[in-house]
Amino acid sequence: MITFIGDVHGYIDRLDSVLHQSRGDVVFVGDLVDRGPDVRAAVQRVRELEAAGQARCLMGNHEYALVRSVGVPELDIPPCPPLFESWFLFYGGDATVASYGAIPEPASIRAAMGDDLLWLAQRPWVLQGRLDARRWIAVHAGLSPEPLAQQLEALEHPEQWWRADADLPMELYCKEWVDTVPCDLPDDCCVISGHVPLEECYITPERIVCDTSGGLHGRVLSAVVWPEELVIVSDGLRG
């Protein structure tokens, strides 16, 4: 079994509740940071799980915005001042800055986050696996109707999106792919994502969206145990 956990957004209490109910391996679909009250604790909890071989975590659009905004010199990623302003004011980046005890300035944030920032910048953009006769592909915002192979190739080599003049990557940002899959998706394959905060998880044999939080107050964090399609929420279990 695999538990796919939706967008955490710094809510460590929701995260711990879902982890307590999780089954099998754990895959986070991205967006650990921003909006919530304890971003640092959430990032470090997931890092601990990964170090123990118990979890993997995707790049989300909020990690992307943070990393590209402040820059990561070790990876030759330059800061992007226009995106920094949007990230801090509109993405909920102020919560990340406060959680790490930084001031809203790229050098301060880089220093305060240290290895956490480098770890976030190195998250994969796509994860894949097989369980028995079923295959799964996880991408933060999902996949388009374009052929599968060309999309996977781009996601496995995302360097193009770190350039100073790069557009925002649809694979992390698009909110219109909730029920969309590649035109040639194999019958035994399911595409799994978060990003779109639905009222409840969207689940079909070929598509799962497991974000019901969006980092918003009063919402729950959800996860889907696959392939059983069992839904876990941070306030209990919904079959």
Secondary structure, 3 states (H helix, E strand, C coil): CEEEECCCCCCHHHHHHHHHHCCCEEEECCCCCCCCCCHHHHHHHHHHHHHCCCEEECCCHHHHHHHHHHCEHHHCECCCHHHHHHHHHHCCHHHHHHHCCCCCCHHHHHHHHCHHHHHHHCCCCCEEEEECCEEEEECCCCCCCCCHHHHHHHHHCHHHHHCCCCCCCHHHHCCCCCCCCCCCCCCCEEEEECCCCCCCCEEECCEEECCCCCCCCCCCCEEEEECCCEEEECCEEEC
